[in-house]
């Protein structure tokens, strides 16, 4: 197990290039199973979760060629279907949440799909009902082995239908969408997720020969086709990393330029950080964050305390609420953080309180942050990263703190952030990776 030793209180200066988007990569990589043709994907982030999925695809029989850093060619011509019921498959797929999205492509192309109960962050209940209810509406039969925690679906033929999702699940929408592109007839998915990364998946599938309309809306219409072809696809920059860097700049009083952010795909993210008083400028497709000695949280028009909450896109992404919470600890003013989607995601605030932050955890979904206005800096402590987003939030807190902090279980951070210590050290941070 590796740890970070962080010596805080050091302002950074320079440019950061965001990695390819983790959440998009997990969808796009599963889509290569839909065709026997070659697919080239660029801007793939070199992170644990993505590398695990690439390794899983390879063991399933996908031929993979690395062209250069971040660019691979995939060809799913000969898939080893019996392997999908093996213990090795169950172990590999069960360690990764994103593996659930191989089921839709397998079902569409081969008439069978298998997956063990997937892993991922321990942030509360993350049910899979939406995925399998969608498959069953397309005509698949569902089976769950409770003893093995093993899910399977099969269908002689998928038939297009109307599907009203019970939740706007991103992975659920992606999975059902990938099954529907090869179904017979028309499928309509209502209450579909419409995140930029889901839009990217739709555009990639259309470039492969699919017929998807309604892209960027919450109603997708899919005219099934008989087969799909190869394509080239480039992954967007990671909006969660971009938001993390904005928060990092504010907390450490740093001057940072974030390059090539695909601004038009950031939605309300920049404006939410501005509500915390953080100055940022759009310069072409870059974000410039100037060094600030202080930043003040807005209130609502009537003077009441600001509430920042998560919501399905185009609302504010839940993956950045942990960052918002940490940044608010050194702001002037107070804010209520309302994490609606996951009931365990705020449970890292005890570490921030130990560092000197003033936070009231109201319940599993809400926390009130009373900003210190940089009058009392956080102090370094030893802590453990519980999940990806909390982990990088604690890293940001440690970089703003006085003295040395130690963060254990940094594999959680490595799951979602590529070479984060190296990239930040190049701007003046003092982060040491130890074993």
N, C-alpha and C positions, 0 to 999 in steps of 0.2 A: 504493500500500500504506500502510495506517495503522498507527500504533503507540500504545502507552500509555506515558506517563511516570508513574511512581508514586512518591510521596514517602511512605515507610513510617513505621511507629511511631506511628500516630495511632489511638487507640481510637474506636470508633463508638458511637452511642447512638440508638435510635429503633425504628421499625417498618418492616418490609419485607413487601410483599404479593407472594407468588410468582406468576410468570407462568403462563399455561396450559401444559400439558404438551406439550413438543415431540414426544415419541414417540407420544403419543396422537393429536395433531393430524395427523401424517403418515398414520396409518391411517384416521382418520375422513374426511379430505379425499378419499382414494382411494375411499371407499365411496359418495361422491355419484354416481359413475359407474354405480351399479347401478339407478338409476331416472330416468325423464324428469321426475319431479315435483320441486318445490322443496324444498330442505333448508336449514334455518337452523342455523348453528353459532355458538356464542358462546364467549368466553374463548380465542380463537385468539391465540397469541403472535406478536408482530411481530418475527420473527427471520428471518435469511437463508434457512435451509433451508425453512421453512414458506412464506415468500414466493415462493421459487423454484417450489415445488409448485403454489401458487395460480396463478402465471403460466403454468406448463405446462398446467394444466387449462384455463385461458382460451384458450390457443393451440389446444388440442384441440377447442374449440367449446363449452365449458361457459360459460354465462352467469353472471356474478358481480356481485352488488350489495353494496356496503359499507353496512351499516345504521348502524353506529357503530364506534368503535375496538374491535377484537376480535370484532365480530359481522358475519357475512356470510351472504348468501343465495346458494345455488348451484343451478343447474338444468342438468342434463346432457341436454337434450332432443335436441339435434342435434350429434352427435359426428362430427368430420371424420376418418373412418377412413383414407383415403389419406394424410393428413398423418403418420400414425404410422410410415410408411416413409420419410419425408423426412429430409434431412440436418439440417434445423433441429431436428426432433424428437430425432434422435440426439444432437445437441449439448446440447440443454436437459436431456433426461432423463439423459444420461450424467454430468451434473455433480452429481447428487443421489442418494444411496443410497436414500432413501425412495420414489423413483419406481418401484422394483421392484413396489410394491404396487398399481399400476394394472393389472397384468396379470390378476390374478384377476377383478376386476370386468369388465374388457373381455371376457375369455373367457366369463364367465357370461352377459353380456347380448348380446354381438355375435358370439360364436363365434370370436373372433380376439383375440390379444394380442401386443404387441410391446414390446421394451425393449432398449436397448443395455446394455453392461456398465456398471452404475451406479457412481457415485463415492462420496464420503463420506470418513470418517476413514481414515488409513493406519495402522491398528492391528494389522495382520496379516491372515491369510487370512479371508475372509468369504464362504464358498461359497454358491452359489444352488441346489445340487442338491435340497435339501429342497423348495423351491418347485415346481420342475418335475417332480420325481418324484410329488408330490401331484397336480398337474394331469394327468399321464399316467394315474394310477390312476383319475381321474374320467373318463377316456376321451379326453383331448386328445393330439394328435400334437405332438411337440417337434422343433424345428429350431434348430441353432446355426451361424451363419456365422462361422467362426474368423477369416477375413480382416477382416470388419467388426466383430467382437465384438458380434454382434447376435443376440438371442434372439427366437424366435417360437413361439407355440402356436396351434393351431386345433382346433375340434371342431364337428361338426354338432349333437351333443347330448351334454351331460354327464350321466353316470349315477352316482348315489350309490353309495358303496362303503365298505369298512373301510380306514382308513389309519393305519398305525402309523409315526409320524414317527421318523426316525433321530436327531433332536435336537429339543429343545424350543425351536425357533426362534420368536421372537416375530413377526417379519415373515413367516416361512414359515407359521406358524399363521394369521395374519391373512389372508394371500393365499389360502390354500387354503379357509379359511372363507368368504371372500367369493365364491369360485367355487362352493362347495357350496350356498349358500343358494338358488340358482336351478337346481340340478341336479335331475334326476328321481329321486325316491325318497329313501332315507335314507343319510346319510353319517355315519360315526363317525370322529372324529379322536382317536387315543390318543397319549399323550406330548405332548399339546398344551401350549403355553405358557399360563400362567394369570395373568400380570401384571394389575394393576388396569386398565391401559390396554387390554389385550385384553378384559377383562371389559366395559369401557366400549363397545368396538366391538360385542360381542355384544348388549348392551342396546340400543344404537342400531339395530342390524339388526332386532331383535325389534320395536322401536317402528315400524319401517318395514313390518312384516308378515312377517318371517322367523320360523322356528320352531326356535330353538336352545335346547337344555337342557344341563345340566351346567356351567353358567357358574360360574367360579371353581375348577373342578376341572381335572385334566389329561386328562379324557375329555369331548369335546364330541359331542353328537348333534344332527344337523341334518336336519330333515324339509324337503325341497326344496319351494319354492313357485313359482308361475308368474310372479309379478311382485311388485315392492316399491313402496312409496309414499313420500311425503315425510315429514319429521319435524322436530322441534326437538331439538338436542343441545347440552349444555354440557360443555366439556372440563375435566377435573380440574386442580388445581394441579400444578405440576411437582415431583415428589419429588426429582429430581436437584438442582434449584435449592434446594429446602428443605434438603437435606443439605449443599449447598455453603455455605449461610448459617450453618448450625450450626458447620461447620468454621471459617468465617471469624470468627465471634464468638469461638471459643476461641483461635485464633491471634493475634488482635489485642486480646485481653483486653477485649472489648466486651460491652455489655448490649444485646441485640437481642430484639425480639419479632417472630416470623414469624407473620403473620396467616392465618387461614382455610386451614389446611394439609390438610384432609381427613384427619385423624389416622388414622382407621380404615383408610385405604388406604396407610399408610406401612410396614406390615409391621414388620420387625425393625430398620429404619433407626435409630430413636431409641436402641434398646438397644445397637447396635453403637457408636454414639458414646459412650454411657455407659461402655462397656468401656474406652474411652480415658481415662476419668476426667472427661468433660465433663458438667457438671450441666445438665440441662434439665427444664423443668416443662411439663406439659400444663395449659393454662388455657382451658377450653372447647374450641374447635377451633384454638387458637393454641399456638405453642411459645414459651416464654420461656427465653432463655439468659442467665443472669447473668454479669457480668464475673468472671473467675477469674484470679488471679495465677499459678496452676499447676494442672496436672491430671496424674494418675498412671494409667498403663496397668495394667489388671488382669493377673493371670496365670491359668493354668488351676488347677484345684483342687489338683493335685499340685505346684504351684509352677513348672511349666515355662512357657516363653515363650509368650505369647498368639499365636495365628495367626488372621488375618482373611482370609477368602477369599471369592471370588464364587461364585454358584451360581444356577441358574434359580429364579425365584420359586416359593415364598416364601422362598428364600434371599436373600443379600445381593446387590444389583444391582452388576454390574461397573462401571457408570458412576460409582460413588462411591468406588471403590478408590483412584483418584488423589488424591481429597480426603483420605481416611483416611491415606494415606501422608504427605502434606504436614503434616497436623495432628500426626501422631506425631513429627515432627522436633523439636517443642518440648515434648513430654510428658516426664514422668519415667518411665523404664523403657524397655523394648524390645518390639518387635512384629515378627512375620514377616508380610509382605504376600504373599499367593499369588494371582496373577492367572491363573486357570485357562483363561479363555475366549479371550484374545487375546494373542499372543506378542510384540507390539510396544508394548504400552501402558505399559510401565514404562521405556521408553527416554528419558524426559524427566528421570530422576533425576540425570543428569550436571549439569544446571543447578542442582539443589538442592545437590549436593555443592559446586559452585563457590560457592554462597552460604554455605557453611559447615556444611551438614547432614552428619550422620554416617549414611551409608547404604551397605550392602554389597549390590550387585546380584549375587545368587547365580547367576542364569541368566535367560533372557528372561521367565520367569514368576514369579520370586520375588525379593523384596528384604527385607533385614533393616534395620530402622530403629532406631538407638540414640538415644533422645530426649535433648535437650540441657537439658531442664527449665528453659528460659528463662534459663539461666546464661550462655549465649552466643547472642545474637540473630543471625539471618541477616543478611547484608550485601547491599546492592543491587548488581545486575549488569545487563548487557544480555543478552537472551535472545530466542529465537524460539518461538512457540507451535506445536507439532506437530499438535495436534488439539484438539477442543472441550474435553474434560474436563481434559487436561493443561494447556491454556491457562488455564482458570479456577483450576486448582491453583497454577500459577505466579503468577497474579494475587494469590491469597491469601498466598502466600509473600512476594511483594513488599510487600504491605500490612503485613506483620509485621516486615519487614526494616529495618535502619538505613540511611538514605540514600536515594538515587534508584535506581530500577530502570527499565529500559526493556524492554517486551515488543513484539516485532515480529510481523507476520502476525496481527494481532488479528481479522482477518476470521474466523479459526477460532473465536474466542470469540463473535463476533457471530452465528455460525451457530446458536448454542444459547442465548444469554443476551440478553434484551431490555434495551437501554439500561442495561447493567450499570454503566457508569461514572457516569451521571447518578444512578441510584438510590443507589449507595454514597456518592457525594459529598454527597448530601442528608443523610446520617447522619454526616458528618464526615471522610470519606476525601479524599485529594488525588490524584485520577487525572486526567491530562490526555491528551486524544486529539489526536495530532499526525499530520501527513501528511509 
